[in-house]
């Protein structure tokens, strides 16, 4: 399962089905814990889930920020105030 699919899944669960953070966390935990799924870069996915559990941004934000960090970026630029509290992001005011 690609990182894009995980990001899209979290968005759909929130935006389309109205799941809360705790429900999204449980769903992602279930997927990451299931041996039937092969996840692209599972370490990043697990770290993103941990950040999501403790932070205010969306799961996809943490996944994107950590993927950037792993690729060598100092920070990921964002306009999202909820992501700006994480050291993964550089907040730009619009």
C-alpha positions in Angstrom: 0.0 0.0 0.0 1.5 3.3 -1.0 1.9 6.4 1.1 -0.6 8.1 -1.2 -3.2 5.5 -0.5 -2.7 5.9 3.3 -3.0 9.7 3.0 -6.1 9.3 0.8 -7.6 6.8 3.2 -7.2 9.1 6.2 -8.7 12.0 4.2 -11.7 9.9 3.1 -12.4 8.6 6.6 -12.4 12.1 7.9 -14.0 14.1 5.1 -16.4 11.6 3.6 -17.4 9.4 6.5 -16.9 11.8 9.4 -14.6 9.6 11.4 -12.9 11.3 14.4 -9.2 11.3 15.0 -9.4 8.3 17.4 -11.3 6.2 14.8 -8.8 7.2 12.1 -5.9 6.2 14.3 -7.5 2.8 15.0 -8.1 2.2 11.3 -4.5 3.1 10.4 -3.1 1.1 13.3 -5.1 -1.9 12.1 -3.7 -1.6 8.6 -0.1 -1.1 9.7 -0.4 -4.0 12.1 -1.9 -6.4 9.5 0.6 -8.7 7.8 -1.7 -9.0 4.8 -0.8 -5.4 3.8 2.6 -4.4 2.5 3.1 -0.7 3.2 5.5 1.6 1.4 8.2 2.6 3.8 6.5 1.3 7.0 8.9 3.2 9.3 7.6 6.5 7.9 4.0 5.4 8.2 4.5 4.3 11.8 6.2 7.6 12.7 3.5 9.5 10.9 0.9 7.7 13.0 2.7 8.4 16.2 3.0 12.1 15.2 -0.7 12.1 14.4 -1.7 10.6 17.7 0.3 13.3 19.6 -0.2 16.3 17.2 -2.8 18.5 15.8 -2.3 18.1 12.0 -3.8 15.5 9.8 -2.1 12.1 9.3 -1.4 13.0 5.6 0.5 16.1 6.8 2.8 14.1 9.0 3.3 11.5 6.3 4.3 14.2 3.8 6.5 16.0 6.3 8.3 12.8 7.3 8.7 11.7 3.7 10.3 15.0 3.0 12.6 14.8 6.0 13.7 11.3 5.0 14.5 12.6 1.5 16.7 15.3 3.0 14.5 18.3 3.3 15.0 20.6 6.3 11.3 21.3 6.4 8.1 21.0 4.3 6.5 24.4 3.6 2.9 24.6 4.6 0.0 27.1 4.8 -1.8 24.8 7.3 -1.7 26.3 10.8 -2.4 22.9 12.4 0.8 21.5 10.8 2.9 24.5 11.8 3.3 23.3 15.4 5.4 20.4 14.2 9.1 20.8 13.6 8.6 19.1 10.3 7.0 22.2 8.7 7.8 25.7 7.9 4.7 27.8 8.1 4.1 30.5 5.5 1.4 33.1 6.2 -0.8 33.6 3.2 
